[in-house]
């Protein structure tokens, strides 16, 4: 997957995860960063439990990335507090 594809996937996954966890976005760059990190975390978690990881720019990969981004965002809030931005 290209860098542009990772950025798009990360932005969308980070935005969706931000809305799920705290009902507000974290900001453009933090959403991208958390989304990309979340896709890596989600890929690792899904691979660890025997499922496929991120396979490209598709719905399944978006699901994996959002699950990972939610996990990453919950950890982010636990470490830096609810009002960290």
PDB file with SEQRES, HELIX, SHEET and CRYST1 records, atoms N, CA, C and O in Angstrom:
SEQRES   1 A   85  UNK UNK UNK UNK UNK UNK UNK UNK UNK UNK UNK UNK UNK          
SEQRES   2 A   85  UNK UNK UNK UNK UNK UNK UNK UNK UNK UNK UNK UNK UNK          
SEQRES   3 A   85  UNK UNK UNK UNK UNK UNK UNK UNK UNK UNK UNK UNK UNK          
SEQRES   4 A   85  UNK UNK UNK UNK UNK UNK UNK UNK UNK UNK UNK UNK UNK          
SEQRES   5 A   85  UNK UNK UNK UNK UNK UNK UNK UNK UNK UNK UNK UNK UNK          
SEQRES   6 A   85  UNK UNK UNK UNK UNK UNK UNK UNK UNK UNK UNK UNK UNK          
SEQRES   7 A   85  UNK UNK UNK UNK UNK UNK UNK                                  
HELIX    1 AA1 UNK A    3  UNK A   22  1                                  20    
HELIX    2 AA2 UNK A   28  UNK A   48  1                                  21    
HELIX    3 AA3 UNK A   59  UNK A   80  1                                  22    
CRYST1    1.000    1.000    1.000  90.00  90.00  90.00 P 1           1          
ATOM      1  N   UNK A   1       0.852  -1.165   0.000  1.00  0.00           N  
ATOM      2  CA  UNK A   1       0.000   0.000   0.000  1.00  0.00           C  
ATOM      3  C   UNK A   1       0.903   1.234   0.000  1.00  0.00           C  
ATOM      4  O   UNK A   1       1.938   1.248   0.666  1.00  0.00           O  
ATOM      5  N   UNK A   2       0.521   2.244  -0.729  1.00  0.00           N  
ATOM      6  CA  UNK A   2       1.345   3.446  -0.871  1.00  0.00           C  
ATOM      7  C   UNK A   2       1.257   4.318   0.385  1.00  0.00           C  
ATOM      8  O   UNK A   2       0.384   4.128   1.232  1.00  0.00           O  
ATOM      9  N   UNK A   3       2.165   5.262   0.483  1.00  0.00           N  
ATOM     10  CA  UNK A   3       2.167   6.212   1.594  1.00  0.00           C  
ATOM     11  C   UNK A   3       0.847   6.997   1.603  1.00  0.00           C  
ATOM     12  O   UNK A   3       0.263   7.223   2.662  1.00  0.00           O  
ATOM     13  N   UNK A   4       0.390   7.403   0.437  1.00  0.00           N  
ATOM     14  CA  UNK A   4      -0.869   8.140   0.333  1.00  0.00           C  
ATOM     15  C   UNK A   4      -2.027   7.286   0.850  1.00  0.00           C  
ATOM     16  O   UNK A   4      -2.909   7.794   1.543  1.00  0.00           O  
ATOM     17  N   UNK A   5      -2.028   6.015   0.524  1.00  0.00           N  
ATOM     18  CA  UNK A   5      -3.065   5.099   1.000  1.00  0.00           C  
ATOM     19  C   UNK A   5      -3.043   4.967   2.515  1.00  0.00           C  
ATOM     20  O   UNK A   5      -4.095   4.958   3.154  1.00  0.00           O  
ATOM     21  N   UNK A   6      -1.840   4.862   3.098  1.00  0.00           N  
ATOM     22  CA  UNK A   6      -1.712   4.790   4.554  1.00  0.00           C  
ATOM     23  C   UNK A   6      -2.217   6.070   5.203  1.00  0.00           C  
ATOM     24  O   UNK A   6      -2.872   6.015   6.244  1.00  0.00           O  
ATOM     25  N   UNK A   7      -1.922   7.230   4.603  1.00  0.00           N  
ATOM     26  CA  UNK A   7      -2.379   8.503   5.156  1.00  0.00           C  
ATOM     27  C   UNK A   7      -3.905   8.599   5.134  1.00  0.00           C  
ATOM     28  O   UNK A   7      -4.521   9.027   6.110  1.00  0.00           O  
ATOM     29  N   UNK A   8      -4.503   8.202   4.022  1.00  0.00           N  
ATOM     30  CA  UNK A   8      -5.967   8.236   3.907  1.00  0.00           C  
ATOM     31  C   UNK A   8      -6.597   7.264   4.907  1.00  0.00           C  
ATOM     32  O   UNK A   8      -7.530   7.624   5.624  1.00  0.00           O  
ATOM     33  N   UNK A   9      -6.087   6.041   4.951  1.00  0.00           N  
ATOM     34  CA  UNK A   9      -6.597   5.044   5.888  1.00  0.00           C  
ATOM     35  C   UNK A   9      -6.419   5.530   7.325  1.00  0.00           C  
ATOM     36  O   UNK A   9      -7.329   5.394   8.143  1.00  0.00           O  
ATOM     37  N   UNK A  10      -5.260   6.093   7.635  1.00  0.00           N  
ATOM     38  CA  UNK A  10      -4.993   6.598   8.980  1.00  0.00           C  
ATOM     39  C   UNK A  10      -5.882   7.757   9.363  1.00  0.00           C  
ATOM     40  O   UNK A  10      -6.373   7.820  10.490  1.00  0.00           O  
ATOM     41  N   UNK A  11      -6.095   8.673   8.440  1.00  0.00           N  
ATOM     42  CA  UNK A  11      -6.954   9.833   8.723  1.00  0.00           C  
ATOM     43  C   UNK A  11      -8.381   9.391   9.016  1.00  0.00           C  
ATOM     44  O   UNK A  11      -8.981   9.827   9.999  1.00  0.00           O  
ATOM     45  N   UNK A  12      -8.916   8.540   8.180  1.00  0.00           N  
ATOM     46  CA  UNK A  12     -10.300   8.086   8.352  1.00  0.00           C  
ATOM     47  C   UNK A  12     -10.435   7.247   9.623  1.00  0.00           C  
ATOM     48  O   UNK A  12     -11.365   7.447  10.404  1.00  0.00           O  
ATOM     49  N   UNK A  13      -9.511   6.312   9.830  1.00  0.00           N  
ATOM     50  CA  UNK A  13      -9.574   5.461  11.022  1.00  0.00           C  
ATOM     51  C   UNK A  13      -9.391   6.282  12.290  1.00  0.00           C  
ATOM     52  O   UNK A  13     -10.090   6.049  13.275  1.00  0.00           O  
ATOM     53  N   UNK A  14      -8.474   7.231  12.288  1.00  0.00           N  
ATOM     54  CA  UNK A  14      -8.266   8.076  13.458  1.00  0.00           C  
ATOM     55  C   UNK A  14      -9.474   8.939  13.762  1.00  0.00           C  
ATOM     56  O   UNK A  14      -9.837   9.113  14.926  1.00  0.00           O  
ATOM     57  N   UNK A  15     -10.100   9.481  12.728  1.00  0.00           N  
ATOM     58  CA  UNK A  15     -11.292  10.307  12.917  1.00  0.00           C  
ATOM     59  C   UNK A  15     -12.443   9.480  13.495  1.00  0.00           C  
ATOM     60  O   UNK A  15     -13.099   9.905  14.445  1.00  0.00           O  
ATOM     61  N   UNK A  16     -12.683   8.305  12.922  1.00  0.00           N  
ATOM     62  CA  UNK A  16     -13.762   7.438  13.401  1.00  0.00           C  
ATOM     63  C   UNK A  16     -13.494   7.015  14.843  1.00  0.00           C  
ATOM     64  O   UNK A  16     -14.403   7.039  15.673  1.00  0.00           O  
ATOM     65  N   UNK A  17     -12.262   6.631  15.144  1.00  0.00           N  
ATOM     66  CA  UNK A  17     -11.923   6.209  16.502  1.00  0.00           C  
ATOM     67  C   UNK A  17     -12.079   7.364  17.488  1.00  0.00           C  
ATOM     68  O   UNK A  17     -12.528   7.154  18.615  1.00  0.00           O  
ATOM     69  N   UNK A  18     -11.714   8.582  17.079  1.00  0.00           N  
ATOM     70  CA  UNK A  18     -11.879   9.743  17.953  1.00  0.00           C  
ATOM     71  C   UNK A  18     -13.342   9.973  18.278  1.00  0.00           C  
ATOM     72  O   UNK A  18     -13.686  10.306  19.412  1.00  0.00           O  
ATOM     73  N   UNK A  19     -14.204   9.798  17.289  1.00  0.00           N  
ATOM     74  CA  UNK A  19     -15.637   9.968  17.512  1.00  0.00           C  
ATOM     75  C   UNK A  19     -16.195   8.868  18.412  1.00  0.00           C  
ATOM     76  O   UNK A  19     -17.090   9.123  19.217  1.00  0.00           O  
ATOM     77  N   UNK A  20     -15.677   7.656  18.283  1.00  0.00           N  
ATOM     78  CA  UNK A  20     -16.144   6.542  19.107  1.00  0.00           C  
ATOM     79  C   UNK A  20     -15.709   6.728  20.563  1.00  0.00           C  
ATOM     80  O   UNK A  20     -16.504   6.526  21.481  1.00  0.00           O  
ATOM     81  N   UNK A  21     -14.458   7.108  20.767  1.00  0.00           N  
ATOM     82  CA  UNK A  21     -13.904   7.174  22.118  1.00  0.00           C  
ATOM     83  C   UNK A  21     -14.318   8.437  22.853  1.00  0.00           C  
ATOM     84  O   UNK A  21     -14.758   8.358  24.000  1.00  0.00           O  
ATOM     85  N   UNK A  22     -14.189   9.598  22.225  1.00  0.00           N  
ATOM     86  CA  UNK A  22     -14.418  10.827  22.979  1.00  0.00           C  
ATOM     87  C   UNK A  22     -15.430  11.770  22.333  1.00  0.00           C  
ATOM     88  O   UNK A  22     -15.616  12.886  22.819  1.00  0.00           O  
ATOM     89  N   UNK A  23     -16.076  11.361  21.269  1.00  0.00           N  
ATOM     90  CA  UNK A  23     -17.095  12.144  20.570  1.00  0.00           C  
ATOM     91  C   UNK A  23     -16.582  13.479  20.050  1.00  0.00           C  
ATOM     92  O   UNK A  23     -17.371  14.385  19.780  1.00  0.00           O  
ATOM     93  N   UNK A  24     -15.282  13.607  19.908  1.00  0.00           N  
ATOM     94  CA  UNK A  24     -14.702  14.796  19.280  1.00  0.00           C  
ATOM     95  C   UNK A  24     -13.385  14.398  18.649  1.00  0.00           C  
ATOM     96  O   UNK A  24     -12.705  13.496  19.138  1.00  0.00           O  
ATOM     97  N   UNK A  25     -13.027  15.055  17.583  1.00  0.00           N  
ATOM     98  CA  UNK A  25     -11.764  14.771  16.919  1.00  0.00           C  
ATOM     99  C   UNK A  25     -10.593  15.258  17.749  1.00  0.00           C  
ATOM    100  O   UNK A  25     -10.752  16.137  18.596  1.00  0.00           O  
ATOM    101  N   UNK A  26      -9.433  14.701  17.516  1.00  0.00           N  
ATOM    102  CA  UNK A  26      -8.231  15.076  18.251  1.00  0.00           C  
ATOM    103  C   UNK A  26      -7.402  16.111  17.511  1.00  0.00           C  
ATOM    104  O   UNK A  26      -6.394  16.585  18.036  1.00  0.00           O  
ATOM    105  N   UNK A  27      -7.806  16.466  16.310  1.00  0.00           N  
ATOM    106  CA  UNK A  27      -7.018  17.353  15.465  1.00  0.00           C  
ATOM    107  C   UNK A  27      -6.513  16.577  14.265  1.00  0.00           C  
ATOM    108  O   UNK A  27      -6.350  15.359  14.326  1.00  0.00           O  
ATOM    109  N   UNK A  28      -6.267  17.280  13.180  1.00  0.00           N  
ATOM    110  CA  UNK A  28      -5.928  16.640  11.907  1.00  0.00           C  
ATOM    111  C   UNK A  28      -4.704  15.741  12.020  1.00  0.00           C  
ATOM    112  O   UNK A  28      -4.772  14.563  11.669  1.00  0.00           O  
ATOM    113  N   UNK A  29      -3.590  16.276  12.502  1.00  0.00           N  
ATOM    114  CA  UNK A  29      -2.346  15.498  12.522  1.00  0.00           C  
ATOM    115  C   UNK A  29      -2.369  14.398  13.576  1.00  0.00           C  
ATOM    116  O   UNK A  29      -1.835  13.313  13.345  1.00  0.00           O  
ATOM    117  N   UNK A  30      -2.975  14.659  14.723  1.00  0.00           N  
ATOM    118  CA  UNK A  30      -3.074  13.625  15.747  1.00  0.00           C  
ATOM    119  C   UNK A  30      -4.008  12.508  15.283  1.00  0.00           C  
ATOM    120  O   UNK A  30      -3.754  11.338  15.572  1.00  0.00           O  
ATOM    121  N   UNK A  31      -5.079  12.846  14.572  1.00  0.00           N  
ATOM    122  CA  UNK A  31      -5.958  11.809  14.009  1.00  0.00           C  
ATOM    123  C   UNK A  31      -5.195  10.927  13.034  1.00  0.00           C  
ATOM    124  O   UNK A  31      -5.336   9.704  13.070  1.00  0.00           O  
ATOM    125  N   UNK A  32      -4.388  11.526  12.161  1.00  0.00           N  
ATOM    126  CA  UNK A  32      -3.599  10.741  11.205  1.00  0.00           C  
ATOM    127  C   UNK A  32      -2.608   9.856  11.946  1.00  0.00           C  
ATOM    128  O   UNK A  32      -2.494   8.662  11.667  1.00  0.00           O  
ATOM    129  N   UNK A  33      -1.890  10.455  12.897  1.00  0.00           N  
ATOM    130  CA  UNK A  33      -0.885   9.687  13.644  1.00  0.00           C  
ATOM    131  C   UNK A  33      -1.487   8.535  14.416  1.00  0.00           C  
ATOM    132  O   UNK A  33      -0.982   7.413  14.366  1.00  0.00           O  
ATOM    133  N   UNK A  34      -2.574   8.809  15.138  1.00  0.00           N  
ATOM    134  CA  UNK A  34      -3.231   7.747  15.902  1.00  0.00           C  
ATOM    135  C   UNK A  34      -3.848   6.703  14.976  1.00  0.00           C  
ATOM    136  O   UNK A  34      -3.862   5.516  15.302  1.00  0.00           O  
ATOM    137  N   UNK A  35      -4.352   7.135  13.835  1.00  0.00           N  
ATOM    138  CA  UNK A  35      -4.941   6.191  12.879  1.00  0.00           C  
ATOM    139  C   UNK A  35      -3.895   5.271  12.264  1.00  0.00           C  
ATOM    140  O   UNK A  35      -4.125   4.069  12.130  1.00  0.00           O  
ATOM    141  N   UNK A  36      -2.744   5.830  11.888  1.00  0.00           N  
ATOM    142  CA  UNK A  36      -1.676   5.003  11.313  1.00  0.00           C  
ATOM    143  C   UNK A  36      -1.113   4.068  12.373  1.00  0.00           C  
ATOM    144  O   UNK A  36      -0.920   2.878  12.120  1.00  0.00           O  
ATOM    145  N   UNK A  37      -0.850   4.605  13.561  1.00  0.00           N  
ATOM    146  CA  UNK A  37      -0.391   3.751  14.663  1.00  0.00           C  
ATOM    147  C   UNK A  37      -1.451   2.711  14.991  1.00  0.00           C  
ATOM    148  O   UNK A  37      -1.132   1.559  15.286  1.00  0.00           O  
ATOM    149  N   UNK A  38      -2.711   3.124  14.939  1.00  0.00           N  
ATOM    150  CA  UNK A  38      -3.810   2.199  15.199  1.00  0.00           C  
ATOM    151  C   UNK A  38      -3.899   1.087  14.176  1.00  0.00           C  
ATOM    152  O   UNK A  38      -4.239  -0.043  14.525  1.00  0.00           O  
ATOM    153  N   UNK A  39      -3.599   1.382  12.912  1.00  0.00           N  
ATOM    154  CA  UNK A  39      -3.622   0.305  11.923  1.00  0.00           C  
ATOM    155  C   UNK A  39      -2.513  -0.692  12.167  1.00  0.00           C  
ATOM    156  O   UNK A  39      -2.683  -1.887  11.921  1.00  0.00           O  
ATOM    157  N   UNK A  40      -1.379  -0.216  12.649  1.00  0.00           N  
ATOM    158  CA  UNK A  40      -0.283  -1.129  12.991  1.00  0.00           C  
ATOM    159  C   UNK A  40      -0.680  -1.963  14.215  1.00  0.00           C  
ATOM    160  O   UNK A  40      -0.500  -3.181  14.230  1.00  0.00           O  
ATOM    161  N   UNK A  41      -1.223  -1.294  15.241  1.00  0.00           N  
ATOM    162  CA  UNK A  41      -1.662  -2.002  16.448  1.00  0.00           C  
ATOM    163  C   UNK A  41      -2.777  -2.984  16.105  1.00  0.00           C  
ATOM    164  O   UNK A  41      -2.750  -4.131  16.550  1.00  0.00           O  
ATOM    165  N   UNK A  42      -3.753  -2.545  15.320  1.00  0.00           N  
ATOM    166  CA  UNK A  42      -4.846  -3.427  14.915  1.00  0.00           C  
ATOM    167  C   UNK A  42      -4.349  -4.614  14.107  1.00  0.00           C  
ATOM    168  O   UNK A  42      -4.797  -5.742  14.310  1.00  0.00           O  
ATOM    169  N   UNK A  43      -3.419  -4.358  13.189  1.00  0.00           N  
ATOM    170  CA  UNK A  43      -2.840  -5.449  12.403  1.00  0.00           C  
ATOM    171  C   UNK A  43      -2.142  -6.467  13.284  1.00  0.00           C  
ATOM    172  O   UNK A  43      -2.272  -7.675  13.084  1.00  0.00           O  
ATOM    173  N   UNK A  44      -1.389  -5.962  14.276  1.00  0.00           N  
ATOM    174  CA  UNK A  44      -0.702  -6.863  15.206  1.00  0.00           C  
ATOM    175  C   UNK A  44      -1.706  -7.669  16.021  1.00  0.00           C  
ATOM    176  O   UNK A  44      -1.557  -8.882  16.170  1.00  0.00           O  
ATOM    177  N   UNK A  45      -2.736  -6.993  16.550  1.00  0.00           N  
ATOM    178  CA  UNK A  45      -3.736  -7.688  17.364  1.00  0.00           C  
ATOM    179  C   UNK A  45      -4.498  -8.736  16.559  1.00  0.00           C  
ATOM    180  O   UNK A  45      -4.703  -9.858  17.023  1.00  0.00           O  
ATOM    181  N   UNK A  46      -4.917  -8.360  15.343  1.00  0.00           N  
ATOM    182  CA  UNK A  46      -5.656  -9.316  14.513  1.00  0.00           C  
ATOM    183  C   UNK A  46      -4.767 -10.492  14.126  1.00  0.00           C  
ATOM    184  O   UNK A  46      -5.222 -11.636  14.113  1.00  0.00           O  
ATOM    185  N   UNK A  47      -3.501 -10.218  13.810  1.00  0.00           N  
ATOM    186  CA  UNK A  47      -2.560 -11.296  13.474  1.00  0.00           C  
ATOM    187  C   UNK A  47      -2.326 -12.190  14.694  1.00  0.00           C  
ATOM    188  O   UNK A  47      -2.257 -13.412  14.567  1.00  0.00           O  
ATOM    189  N   UNK A  48      -2.203 -11.582  15.866  1.00  0.00           N  
ATOM    190  CA  UNK A  48      -1.978 -12.330  17.106  1.00  0.00           C  
ATOM    191  C   UNK A  48      -3.124 -13.298  17.380  1.00  0.00           C  
ATOM    192  O   UNK A  48      -2.897 -14.414  17.846  1.00  0.00           O  
ATOM    193  N   UNK A  49      -4.351 -12.876  17.093  1.00  0.00           N  
ATOM    194  CA  UNK A  49      -5.521 -13.718  17.339  1.00  0.00           C  
ATOM    195  C   UNK A  49      -5.895 -14.588  16.140  1.00  0.00           C  
ATOM    196  O   UNK A  49      -6.942 -15.234  16.157  1.00  0.00           O  
ATOM    197  N   UNK A  50      -5.063 -14.616  15.104  1.00  0.00           N  
ATOM    198  CA  UNK A  50      -5.248 -15.545  14.005  1.00  0.00           C  
ATOM    199  C   UNK A  50      -6.010 -15.026  12.804  1.00  0.00           C  
ATOM    200  O   UNK A  50      -6.294 -15.796  11.886  1.00  0.00           O  
ATOM    201  N   UNK A  51      -6.349 -13.758  12.778  1.00  0.00           N  
ATOM    202  CA  UNK A  51      -7.052 -13.187  11.627  1.00  0.00           C  
ATOM    203  C   UNK A  51      -6.051 -12.453  10.739  1.00  0.00           C  
ATOM    204  O   UNK A  51      -4.907 -12.237  11.140  1.00  0.00           O  
ATOM    205  N   UNK A  52      -6.473 -12.071   9.539  1.00  0.00           N  
ATOM    206  CA  UNK A  52      -5.562 -11.318   8.663  1.00  0.00           C  
ATOM    207  C   UNK A  52      -5.448  -9.883   9.144  1.00  0.00           C  
ATOM    208  O   UNK A  52      -6.366  -9.333   9.752  1.00  0.00           O  
ATOM    209  N   UNK A  53      -4.317  -9.303   8.860  1.00  0.00           N  
ATOM    210  CA  UNK A  53      -4.062  -7.911   9.236  1.00  0.00           C  
ATOM    211  C   UNK A  53      -4.561  -6.999   8.114  1.00  0.00           C  
ATOM    212  O   UNK A  53      -5.438  -7.385   7.340  1.00  0.00           O  
ATOM    213  N   UNK A  54      -4.011  -5.808   8.029  1.00  0.00           N  
ATOM    214  CA  UNK A  54      -4.384  -4.844   6.988  1.00  0.00           C  
ATOM    215  C   UNK A  54      -3.984  -5.409   5.633  1.00  0.00           C  
ATOM    216  O   UNK A  54      -2.836  -5.802   5.429  1.00  0.00           O  
ATOM    217  N   UNK A  55      -4.952  -5.449   4.696  1.00  0.00           N  
ATOM    218  CA  UNK A  55      -4.702  -6.071   3.394  1.00  0.00           C  
ATOM    219  C   UNK A  55      -4.703  -5.071   2.246  1.00  0.00           C  
ATOM    220  O   UNK A  55      -4.477  -5.466   1.102  1.00  0.00           O  
ATOM    221  N   UNK A  56      -4.942  -3.827   2.500  1.00  0.00           N  
ATOM    222  CA  UNK A  56      -5.003  -2.817   1.451  1.00  0.00           C  
ATOM    223  C   UNK A  56      -6.004  -1.747   1.833  1.00  0.00           C  
ATOM    224  O   UNK A  56      -6.394  -1.641   2.995  1.00  0.00           O  
ATOM    225  N   UNK A  57      -6.413  -0.969   0.877  1.00  0.00           N  
ATOM    226  CA  UNK A  57      -7.383   0.097   1.136  1.00  0.00           C  
ATOM    227  C   UNK A  57      -8.776  -0.453   0.851  1.00  0.00           C  
ATOM    228  O   UNK A  57      -9.320  -0.263  -0.237  1.00  0.00           O  
ATOM    229  N   UNK A  58      -9.356  -1.147   1.855  1.00  0.00           N  
ATOM    230  CA  UNK A  58     -10.678  -1.749   1.716  1.00  0.00           C  
ATOM    231  C   UNK A  58     -11.409  -1.696   3.052  1.00  0.00           C  
ATOM    232  O   UNK A  58     -10.861  -1.207   4.040  1.00  0.00           O  
ATOM    233  N   UNK A  59     -12.626  -2.190   3.089  1.00  0.00           N  
ATOM    234  CA  UNK A  59     -13.470  -2.110   4.287  1.00  0.00           C  
ATOM    235  C   UNK A  59     -12.875  -2.921   5.437  1.00  0.00           C  
ATOM    236  O   UNK A  59     -12.862  -2.453   6.575  1.00  0.00           O  
ATOM    237  N   UNK A  60     -12.387  -4.118   5.159  1.00  0.00           N  
ATOM    238  CA  UNK A  60     -11.813  -4.951   6.218  1.00  0.00           C  
ATOM    239  C   UNK A  60     -10.611  -4.260   6.848  1.00  0.00           C  
ATOM    240  O   UNK A  60     -10.481  -4.242   8.072  1.00  0.00           O  
ATOM    241  N   UNK A  61      -9.744  -3.700   6.039  1.00  0.00           N  
ATOM    242  CA  UNK A  61      -8.579  -2.990   6.566  1.00  0.00           C  
ATOM    243  C   UNK A  61      -9.000  -1.766   7.373  1.00  0.00           C  
ATOM    244  O   UNK A  61      -8.371  -1.432   8.377  1.00  0.00           O  
ATOM    245  N   UNK A  62     -10.056  -1.106   6.937  1.00  0.00           N  
ATOM    246  CA  UNK A  62     -10.569   0.037   7.692  1.00  0.00           C  
ATOM    247  C   UNK A  62     -11.064  -0.420   9.061  1.00  0.00           C  
ATOM    248  O   UNK A  62     -10.824   0.252  10.064  1.00  0.00           O  
ATOM    249  N   UNK A  63     -11.751  -1.556   9.107  1.00  0.00           N  
ATOM    250  CA  UNK A  63     -12.218  -2.103  10.377  1.00  0.00           C  
ATOM    251  C   UNK A  63     -11.040  -2.417  11.294  1.00  0.00           C  
ATOM    252  O   UNK A  63     -11.060  -2.065  12.473  1.00  0.00           O  
ATOM    253  N   UNK A  64     -10.018  -3.078  10.760  1.00  0.00           N  
ATOM    254  CA  UNK A  64      -8.812  -3.406  11.539  1.00  0.00           C  
ATOM    255  C   UNK A  64      -8.163  -2.128  12.059  1.00  0.00           C  
ATOM    256  O   UNK A  64      -7.771  -2.056  13.224  1.00  0.00           O  
ATOM    257  N   UNK A  65      -8.051  -1.126  11.199  1.00  0.00           N  
ATOM    258  CA  UNK A  65      -7.416   0.132  11.588  1.00  0.00           C  
ATOM    259  C   UNK A  65      -8.234   0.873  12.637  1.00  0.00           C  
ATOM    260  O   UNK A  65      -7.664   1.452  13.562  1.00  0.00           O  
ATOM    261  N   UNK A  66      -9.552   0.866  12.512  1.00  0.00           N  
ATOM    262  CA  UNK A  66     -10.398   1.551  13.495  1.00  0.00           C  
ATOM    263  C   UNK A  66     -10.315   0.852  14.851  1.00  0.00           C  
ATOM    264  O   UNK A  66     -10.218   1.519  15.881  1.00  0.00           O  
ATOM    265  N   UNK A  67     -10.352  -0.476  14.865  1.00  0.00           N  
ATOM    266  CA  UNK A  67     -10.225  -1.214  16.128  1.00  0.00           C  
ATOM    267  C   UNK A  67      -8.874  -0.894  16.783  1.00  0.00           C  
ATOM    268  O   UNK A  67      -8.808  -0.635  17.984  1.00  0.00           O  
ATOM    269  N   UNK A  68      -7.816  -0.914  15.997  1.00  0.00           N  
ATOM    270  CA  UNK A  68      -6.499  -0.581  16.536  1.00  0.00           C  
ATOM    271  C   UNK A  68      -6.409   0.862  16.990  1.00  0.00           C  
ATOM    272  O   UNK A  68      -5.780   1.154  18.008  1.00  0.00           O  
ATOM    273  N   UNK A  69      -7.033   1.773  16.247  1.00  0.00           N  
ATOM    274  CA  UNK A  69      -7.004   3.187  16.620  1.00  0.00           C  
ATOM    275  C   UNK A  69      -7.799   3.431  17.899  1.00  0.00           C  
ATOM    276  O   UNK A  69      -7.418   4.278  18.707  1.00  0.00           O  
ATOM    277  N   UNK A  70      -8.895   2.706  18.096  1.00  0.00           N  
ATOM    278  CA  UNK A  70      -9.654   2.831  19.338  1.00  0.00           C  
ATOM    279  C   UNK A  70      -8.790   2.365  20.511  1.00  0.00           C  
ATOM    280  O   UNK A  70      -8.739   3.030  21.546  1.00  0.00           O  
ATOM    281  N   UNK A  71      -8.119   1.241  20.355  1.00  0.00           N  
ATOM    282  CA  UNK A  71      -7.227   0.737  21.406  1.00  0.00           C  
ATOM    283  C   UNK A  71      -6.118   1.751  21.678  1.00  0.00           C  
ATOM    284  O   UNK A  71      -5.798   2.029  22.833  1.00  0.00           O  
ATOM    285  N   UNK A  72      -5.534   2.302  20.618  1.00  0.00           N  
ATOM    286  CA  UNK A  72      -4.473   3.292  20.755  1.00  0.00           C  
ATOM    287  C   UNK A  72      -4.987   4.556  21.423  1.00  0.00           C  
ATOM    288  O   UNK A  72      -4.306   5.126  22.276  1.00  0.00           O  
ATOM    289  N   UNK A  73      -6.171   4.998  21.049  1.00  0.00           N  
ATOM    290  CA  UNK A  73      -6.735   6.225  21.616  1.00  0.00           C  
ATOM    291  C   UNK A  73      -7.100   6.050  23.086  1.00  0.00           C  
ATOM    292  O   UNK A  73      -6.919   6.974  23.878  1.00  0.00           O  
ATOM    293  N   UNK A  74      -7.607   4.886  23.459  1.00  0.00           N  
ATOM    294  CA  UNK A  74      -7.895   4.617  24.868  1.00  0.00           C  
ATOM    295  C   UNK A  74      -6.592   4.640  25.674  1.00  0.00           C  
ATOM    296  O   UNK A  74      -6.550   5.199  26.770  1.00  0.00           O  
ATOM    297  N   UNK A  75      -5.536   4.038  25.133  1.00  0.00           N  
ATOM    298  CA  UNK A  75      -4.232   4.071  25.808  1.00  0.00           C  
ATOM    299  C   UNK A  75      -3.701   5.501  25.882  1.00  0.00           C  
ATOM    300  O   UNK A  75      -3.124   5.893  26.896  1.00  0.00           O  
ATOM    301  N   UNK A  76      -3.889   6.281  24.823  1.00  0.00           N  
ATOM    302  CA  UNK A  76      -3.455   7.686  24.794  1.00  0.00           C  
ATOM    303  C   UNK A  76      -4.152   8.483  25.893  1.00  0.00           C  
ATOM    304  O   UNK A  76      -3.513   9.253  26.611  1.00  0.00           O  
ATOM    305  N   UNK A  77      -5.466   8.296  26.020  1.00  0.00           N  
ATOM    306  CA  UNK A  77      -6.222   8.997  27.057  1.00  0.00           C  
ATOM    307  C   UNK A  77      -5.823   8.524  28.452  1.00  0.00           C  
ATOM    308  O   UNK A  77      -5.803   9.320  29.392  1.00  0.00           O  
ATOM    309  N   UNK A  78      -5.509   7.255  28.595  1.00  0.00           N  
ATOM    310  CA  UNK A  78      -5.091   6.740  29.903  1.00  0.00           C  
ATOM    311  C   UNK A  78      -3.743   7.325  30.313  1.00  0.00           C  
ATOM    312  O   UNK A  78      -3.522   7.606  31.491  1.00  0.00           O  
ATOM    313  N   UNK A  79      -2.847   7.509  29.353  1.00  0.00           N  
ATOM    314  CA  UNK A  79      -1.519   8.037  29.657  1.00  0.00           C  
ATOM    315  C   UNK A  79      -1.506   9.547  29.829  1.00  0.00           C  
ATOM    316  O   UNK A  79      -0.850  10.058  30.736  1.00  0.00           O  
ATOM    317  N   UNK A  80      -2.222  10.270  28.971  1.00  0.00           N  
ATOM    318  CA  UNK A  80      -2.121  11.722  28.942  1.00  0.00           C  
ATOM    319  C   UNK A  80      -3.374  12.431  29.444  1.00  0.00           C  
ATOM    320  O   UNK A  80      -3.425  13.661  29.417  1.00  0.00           O  
ATOM    321  N   UNK A  81      -4.365  11.711  29.891  1.00  0.00           N  
ATOM    322  CA  UNK A  81      -5.570  12.319  30.435  1.00  0.00           C  
ATOM    323  C   UNK A  81      -6.612  12.575  29.359  1.00  0.00           C  
ATOM    324  O   UNK A  81      -6.296  12.604  28.169  1.00  0.00           O  
ATOM    325  N   UNK A  82      -7.823  12.755  29.773  1.00  0.00           N  
ATOM    326  CA  UNK A  82      -8.948  12.950  28.865  1.00  0.00           C  
ATOM    327  C   UNK A  82      -8.849  14.246  28.080  1.00  0.00           C  
ATOM    328  O   UNK A  82      -9.271  14.292  26.925  1.00  0.00           O  
ATOM    329  N   UNK A  83      -8.311  15.289  28.667  1.00  0.00           N  
ATOM    330  CA  UNK A  83      -8.295  16.593  28.013  1.00  0.00           C  
ATOM    331  C   UNK A  83      -7.002  16.859  27.264  1.00  0.00           C  
ATOM    332  O   UNK A  83      -6.761  17.992  26.848  1.00  0.00           O  
ATOM    333  N   UNK A  84      -6.172  15.857  27.082  1.00  0.00           N  
ATOM    334  CA  UNK A  84      -4.926  16.062  26.339  1.00  0.00           C  
ATOM    335  C   UNK A  84      -5.239  16.257  24.872  1.00  0.00           C  
ATOM    336  O   UNK A  84      -6.117  15.594  24.319  1.00  0.00           O  
ATOM    337  N   UNK A  85      -4.511  17.178  24.239  1.00  0.00           N  
ATOM    338  CA  UNK A  85      -4.723  17.381  22.811  1.00  0.00           C  
ATOM    339  C   UNK A  85      -3.448  17.706  22.106  1.00  0.00           C  
ATOM    340  O   UNK A  85      -3.448  17.907  20.892  1.00  0.00           O  
TER     341      UNK A  85                                                      
END                                                                             
